[in-house]
Amino acid sequence: MTGESSLPAAATLAAAAQPHCGTLFYIVGASGVGKDSLIDLLRARLPARRFVFARRVITRPAESGGEDHEACTESQFLEREARGEFLLSWEAHALRYGLPATLRGDLATGRHVIANGSRGMAAELAPRVPRLVVIEIDAPAELIAARLAARGRESADDISRRLARSRASYPAAIKVVQVMNDGDLPTGAVRLLDAIVANLGDQRSGNETPAPPPAPARPSTATARLLGDKLAGRRLDQPAWQQLLGAVIDGTLDEAGRNALLVACANDLDDDELACVARWRCTLMPRVGWGRTPVVDKHSLGGTAGSRVTMVVVPIVASHGLLIPKTSSRAITSAAGTADAMEVLARVDLTPTELRATVERAGGCIAWNGKLNHSILDETMHRLERQLGLDTRRWSVASILSKKWSAGSTHVVVDIPYMPHGKVATLEDARELAATFDRLGAQLGMTVRAYPSDGSAPIGRGIGPALEVRDVLRVLDCDPLAPADLRAKAVLFAARILALDPGVGDVRRGEIRALELLQSGAARQAMQAIIDAQGARPGPDATPLHSHPITTDQAGQVLAIDARRISAIARLAGAPTDAHAGVDLACSRGDTVRRGALLFHVQARQRDRLAEALAAAQADPGIKLGPA
């Protein structure tokens, strides 16, 4: 894929756009400090798609107890060492230890590695990996002695000699973090997890002395016990969730404890626990009463590039006469969230009072939910999802429906896009999550209907707030240039909502009604009423917009458009922070293109951001061509 440019050389920029390598967390500490127990607890909590727990090769029989390791004889070990099968090897206590060389490949693909190692080998390991963080586990000497004695492997004299050994210092260029494991197992695990989260992607720092240990969490004894129970995978009841989550909100549970709790919650809530979390969240703010029913809403799990379906659905539904107090999020990983796009046209940071006034005046709104819900839980979960690769789908169900309940919605339609490598990867996953939405909605006294949709390709032409708004207005204006896929999906979801009106009754009649409201201009008028009620924003500023084409060097048929890749390019261009940055597609899946044809334009206000986006687009534009 090519495109002429006077910008910096593509090769240079492509190098800057390479994926980040993972970090090797090298866990060290004297025998008895509890390294293995802490690592084992986190092993069950950190996702395998982002984290690798190194399995060491040890010249110790497999049945000898201790950590799960690959056993081998000394001669086998030496042969493997000679063949270069170890990233690192060392000898201690008459045994040989090795970390597999395959860990290099894991690091190269961006996965983080957690490895149990020897303090004295850190200097030798440092030049062999792209990023190294040494985490030194420590404990008071008397506690270490008690733990070693409880293992029953060594005499009292052996333990004394262990404790008397001097500790080697670290080279100044190695990043070192100390974690004190002087309490129970959950407390130590919270501190170790905090050290990992705080140092993801951290490179050698040049510190001359180890960093101080993180401040220990000091929740109440009961709260700490409940946190430990959840870290251990135990099920909690409603009072327990009320106490534990309440400690997050009132600050009793500090950031390290909050992170550990949410990591433990990720995809580990059964239906009963999910209902407990949702009910508790419903108590965080008074429910808005609208004095009528149904009060409807539409939500999408997102991930599909473009797809500003909500901004078409809301005015269609409002023009029909149903109340639709829609609150939306900003972008998390995409090039624009609904709130980012709507902010191109109107204020979205409405207070509860302003939201009510808007809905009463215009029949609906498209507002940002940040001012309307206590969001510390979701903000933390989103951050951990990005950092750790957590599976937060079930947590999201409780979060979404509790917010809809608080907003006074009685009927909710949910769009669940599925796509390879997305939050929801397959149709089967989407159906399973849809059933979870339906079940939890019923427990909260709401009518919820969730539907899978194919999210593998972008919806619409524009990717980025202003470009997506352009597509929305074209649909509402019945412009011949309106993207047909955006129009079709918006009409379908509007029809599903309108079918909840007893006066409409089914989706087919809902579709006829939605098309009527679009074609008559009623939906466009409703959108303008919402914009005016929320507070119309002025037009774009006069800052020049730079644009550059991406063309194809081959002819063929567009077989696929990678929505995630296109979103990534748009984000490199500056979206959503720069509302006018993004990608403007010139082709759709199924189109036949000639050699040299335009695939898309990349646009940005800042030339350096445009250069970054172009480098990524030229390396991989996300568009797959095949024979016509």
N, C-alpha and C positions, 0 to 999 in steps of 0.2 A: 504494500500500500504506500503510495507516495503522494507528495504535495510539495510544491516549491515553497521555499521559505528563506528569508534573510536572517532568521533567528539562529542561535548557537547550534553547532553541529548536532545532529540527531544522536550520533553515537555517544557523545558526551552526556547528553541529557538522558538517554536510555540507561546509562550506567547509574545515574542518580536515582532512576525510578525502580531499581531492582528491589525485590522484596527484602524486608529486614530479616537478618539471621536471628535465630533463637539465642537465648541466654543459657549457659550452663550454671546451674546453682549447685555448688560443690559444698555438701554438708559435711562438716568436720566436727570433731569433738572427742574427748577422751571416752574410753569405755565406761559405761555407767551414767552418761549424761542423758541417755534416752533417745538418741538419734533414730534408731530403727523404729521405735514405737511412734514417734512423731511422723516419720516418713510414711509409715503404714496407714496412719489415719488420713493423711492428705491424699494418699494414693486412691482411696475410695471416693474422693471428693473432686479432684481436679480432672477435667475432661481429657481423654486420651488423644483427641484430635489436636490438642494444643500442647499437651505435656507428656513427656516420656520419663518414666521412672527406671533408671538404669538398673539392669540385673547384673550383678557382679559375677565374674568367674573367680572361684576360690578353690584352692587345693584343700578342701575340707569335704568330707562325705555329706551327701545331701540330707541324710537322716540325722545329722549331728545337732540339729536345732538351730536357733537363731534366724537370721534373715533368709528369705527365699533367694537362693543363689544357684548358679550353674556349677556343679561340682566337677572337678577333674583331678587327675594325678599330677604330681610335680613334673614328670617327664612330658605329659600332654601339654601342660601349661607352657613349658619352655619351648616346645615345638611351635605352639600357636604364637608365642611371643616372637619367635624368629621369623615367622611368616608375616608379621606386622598386623596381627589381628586385634591388637589392643591400642586404644587411644592412650591409655596410661596403665602402667603396671608397677607394683611395688611389693615389698616383703615386710611383714610385721608379725611378731609373735609366732615365728616358725611357720607361717603360712604365706602363700603368694596370692595377691589380689590383682584383678584386671578389669578395666572398664572397656567394653567392646568398641572397636574402631567404627562400627556402624552408627555410633552416636553422632559422628561428624555429619552424616547424611541427614539425620533428624534435625540437627541445628541449621543446616543449610536450607531446609525447607521451611524454617521459621518456627519449628516446634522448640519448646523449652525443655531442657533436660534437668532432672533432679537426681543427683548422684551422691552416694555415701562414699567418702574418701578419707585419705590420710592428710593431715595438716601439713606434714613435711613435703608433700608432693605438689602443693599448690603452685610453687614457682615453676616447676617443670610443666605443669598442665597449661599455665597461662598462655604461652605462645602457640599452643596447639588448637585453640578454639577462638571463635570470633569475639565472644563476650563471656567473661567469667565473673561471677559473684560468689565469693566464699562466704558461707553462713556458718559461723562457729557457734555450736550449741555448748552451753556451759551450765554448771550447777554447783552449789556449795560442796566443798570437799566431803563433809560429813554425810551429805545426801548421796553423793556418788559412791562412797564406801558402803552405805547401806544397800544401795541397789546392786552393787557387785556381790556383796555377801548373799543377797537373796537369790542370785543366779546359781550359787553353789558350785561354780566352776574353778574358783581360785581360793587359795588359802589366805589367811589374814596377812601373812608376810607378803604374798604376791600383790595383794591389794595395796598395801602400804608402799611397795616399790612403785606401783603404777602411779599413785598419787604424788610421789616424790619426783617423778620425771620432769625435767625442764621442758618448756614448750618452745619450739622454733618460731622465730619471727617471720613475718611475711614481707616480701618485696614491697616497696612503697607504692608501686604502680597498681597493685591488686586491690580491688574493691572488697572490703571486709565488713560484714555486719555481724554483730553479736546478738544471740538470742538466749535469754536466761530461762532454763527449764527447771524451775525450783518449786513448782506447784504440781497440780494434777495434770493428767494427760491433755484434756481439752484446753486448759489454759496455755500449755506449751504449744499446742497446735495452732491456737489463735495467734500467738506471737510469731511462729514460724511462717504461717500464711501471710501475716502482715509484712514480714521481711521480704517475702517473694513478691507480693503485689507492689510494694514500694520500689522494687528494683528491677522490674521487668524492662528489658532493653537497656539497662544501665551498663555502661562500659567502664573500663579501668579508670579510676578517678584520680590517681596520684595522691590519695590520702596517705599520710605518713603513719597514722595510727588508726586502729579499727574504729568504725563508727560506733557511737553509744547504742546500747540496746533500746528497742522501742519501749515507750512507757507502757507498763502493764495495765490491762483493763481492770477496773475496779467496780464491776456491777455487784449487786447484792448477791448473797450466797445462793438464794433461790433462783435468781436469774442466771447466774453462772452455771448452776446445776442443769437448768433447762437448756442452755446453750450446749453444754456437754452432751446432753441426751440427744439433741438434734444432730450434732456433729457425728455422733455414734450411729445415726440412722434410725433412732427410735421415733415412734409416732407420738404426737402431742395432741392434747384435747383443747377445747375452746378456752378454758381459763388459762392454760399454759401459754397458748398463742397470744392471748390478751396481755399477759404479763411480759412475755418476751418481746413482742413487737412494740408494746408500750414503752419498754426500756429504750428502744431505738428512738422513738419520737421525743421522749423527755430527756434524752442525752445520757441516761444512766449507763447505757451500753455505748462505749466509745467506738471510734471508726474501725479499729482492728476487730472488735467483737461484732460490729455490724457487718463488716465484710465476711467474717467467718459464718455468721448466721445465714446470709444470703447465698453464699457458696453452698452451704448445706441444704438450702431450700431449692436450689436450681434442679428442676426436674425430679425432685424427690418428695413430692407432696401427693399423697393419694387423694381420692375424691373427698373424703371426710376432712382432711387437713386443708384442702383447697377451699372448701366451704367455710372452715373456721377462719382462714386468712381473709377471705372475701367479706364475711360478716363483720369481722373486726374493722376492716378498712371502711366499711359502710358507716361506721360510727365516727369517723374522723371529722365529718362536717355534716350539718343538718341537710336533710334531703330537700331539694327544691320542689315546692308544690305548684303545679300549674293550673289546678282547678278543672282539669279536663283530661279525657283519655280518648284515644291513645296519644301518648307523647313518644315520638319515634326517633331513632338515631341509626346511623350507619357507621361502621368502623371497618378499617382494613388493617391487617397485620403488616402491610407494606412490603418493601423489598423490590417491587417492580419499578423499573425506571419509568419516569413520566407518570402515567396512571393517575391523573388528577380527577378521578371519577367522582370523588366526594363533592368537588366544587361544581359539578353539573347536577348531581343528585339532589343536593340540598335545595337549590332554587326550584327544581321541578316539584319536589315534595311540598315545599312551602307554598308554591303557587296553587297547588291542589287544595290547600287549607289545613294540612296537618302541621302540628307544631314539631319542629326539628331543631332543638338546641344543640348544635353540633360543636363539640370541642375537640381539638386535634393537637397532635404533638408537632414539634419541630423535627428536622431530619436527625436521625441517629447515625445511620451508615449510608443513606441514600443522598442524592444531590439536592433533594428538596422534600420537606414534609408539607402536609396540607397547610399548616400554619405559616410556613415560610412563603408558600405561593400566595396565600390569601393576603399576606402582608404587603405584597406588591400593590394591591388594590385598596386595602383598608386597614385600620387598626385591628390588631388581634389580641392585644394584652388587656382584655376587658376584666373589670372587677365583677364579682357576682351581681352587684346591683346593675352595672352597665349591661351585662349579659341578659338579665331579665328584661330590661327596658328594650333592648334590641329585638328579642324574640317576641315580646308583646306588640312591638311596632311592625316588625317585618315578617313574623311567622317563623323565623329561623335565624341562625347565626352560623358563622364559621370562625370560631375563636380559638386562641391558644389555651391549652389546659394548664399551663404552668402556674397561673395565678389562682386557679380554681380548685386545686387539690394539693394535699400535703404530699409533696413529691420526693422527699428525701429517700424513701425506699426505692422508688423507681429510678431516680437519678443514680443511686449507688448500684442498683442492679444493672442498668444499662452500661455503666462504666466497667463493671466486672465482666459483663458479657463480652465487651470489646477486648478487654485485657486478657481474659482467661479462656475465652471461647466457650462460655457456659451455655448450656441448653436451658433457656428461660421460658419455653413455650407455655408450660402449665402455670408458672407464676404470672405470665402475661394475661392469662384468662381471668384470674382473680383480680388483677390490677384493672383491666379494661372494664369488666362488668361492675366492679364496685364504683368506678367513676361514672358509668352510665346510670347506675342506681342513684348515686348522689345528685346527678343532674336532673333527676326526675323522670328519666326515660322509663316507659313501660314496655316498649317493643323495640328490639334491636336486631338489625341485620348485619352480619359480619362477613367480610370478604377474607378468605384465607388463600392468598397466592402461594403456589408451590413452584419450586424451581431447583435444579441441581445446585448443590452447595449453598442453598439458602437456609433461612431459619426453618422453613418447612420444605423438605427436599422432594417428597413424592406425593402422589395423589392419595395413597394409603395413609400417609402421615396426616395429610390435610383432613381426610375424613374422620380420622381418630380425634383430631383436635376439634373439629366441628361438633362431634358428639359431646365432647367435654364442655364446650360453650353451651350447648343446649341443656345439658344436665345441670350445670351450675346456675344458669339463668333461671331454671325452674325452682331451684332451692332458694333463690333470692326473690321469688315472686314475679319474675319478668318473663315475657315471651321473647326468646332468643332463637334466631334462625341463622345458622352459619353455613356458608357455601364455599367449597374449594373452587379455585380458578387457576388457570395456567399463567404463571408469572414469569416464564422463562424469557419472554421477549418484551421490550418496552411497549408501553401503551401510549399512543400519540407520537408526535414528532419531536417535541421539545423536551430536553432533559436539563432542568435548572428552573428556579422559581419563575422568572419572567417569561421564559420560553413556554413553560407549562401553562401559565396564565393565558398566553396568546392562544394556545390550543383550546382551552376552556371557553374563551370568549367566542372563538370561531364556531364551536358547537352550539353555544347558546344563541348566537346570531344566525344560525343555519347557513353559515358561510360555505360555499362549495369547496373551499380549501380545508374545511374541518376534518380532522383525522377520523376515518370511519370506525376504527377500532375503539377509540375513546368514546365516540357517540354510542356505539352498540353496547359497550359494557355499562355505560352510565344509564342507558335506557333500561337494561336488564335489571340492575340493582334498584333503580327507582321503581320499577314495576314490582319487585319483590317487597319493597316497603309499602307501596300503595295497596298491594294485595292484603295487607294487615288492616286496612280500613274496611269495616263491614259493608260499606257502600260500594266497594270495588269487588272484594271477595276472592279473586284469584289472579294469578300472575299474568295470564293472557289479557284480561281486562285492564290490569295495571299497565301493561305495555302499551295498549291502545291509548290509555289516558296519558301516559308519559309522553308519547309522541305528539299527542294533541297539544299538550302544554308547551312543548318545545317549538312546534311549528307555528303556533299562534303568537309567539313572542311573550307569552305569560311568564315563562321561566326566566327569560332575560330581564323582564321587568322586576321579578322577585329578587333576582341577583342584585340589581341596582338598588332596590330598597334595602337589602341587607348591607350593601356597601355604605350607603348613606347613613343608616342607623348606627353602624359600627364606627363611622368616621372615615370618609374617603381620604386617601393619601394623594399627595401631589404626584405629577408625572415624573419620569426618570430625570436624573440630573444630566448636565451637559458633558460629563466626563466621556472622552472618546471610547468607543467599544472596538476592540481589535478582534478580527475574525480571520480564520484560515481554513482552507478546504482540506479534507482527507479524501483522496481518490483511490481507485483500485487499479492495479497493474495487470488485471486479468479480467476476462469476460466470464459470465456464468450466472447462475441463479443463487439468490440469497437464501441459504438453507437455514441459517440461525443468526440471531442477534443476541449476544450475551448481555442481558440487562445489567448484571453486576459490573461487567467491564465498562460499559458505557457510562454507568453512574460514577465509577472510579475516575474516568477521564474528565467528566464534568466537575467532580470535586477538585481534581488537580487544577482545573481552570479557575477555581475560586468559589464555585457553588457549594452551599447555599449562602455563605457570608456575602459574596457579591451576587446580588439577586439576578443580575443580567448575564452572569457567566453560565456556561454550559455547553451542551451539544445539541445541534439542530440536525436531526436525521433527514436524509434525502431519499432513503429507501426503506422498504418493509420486507418482512419475511415473505418469500415467494416471488419477489420481483426478479426480473431478468435484467442484468446490467451489462453494458459494453465495457471494453477495456478503456481506462481513463475516466470512467463515470464517477460522479460525485457520490460518496457514501454519506458524508456528513460534514458540517462546519463545526469547528471549535471556536468559541468566542469568550473573551475575557476583557476586563478593563485594565488589568495589569499585564504588561508584556512578559514579565518573567513567569507569571502563572500560565500564560498561554504557551510559553516555551515548554514548561513542564508537561502540560497536557498533550501537546503535540508530540513530544518524545514518547510518551506512553502510547498514544494513538498510532504512531508510526511503527512502534515495536509490536503492538497487538491491538488492532482496532475493534476487536470483539465481534467482527462480522465474518461469518463463514460462508464461502462461496463454493458451489459445486457445478457440475456440468449442467448446462441449460436444458 
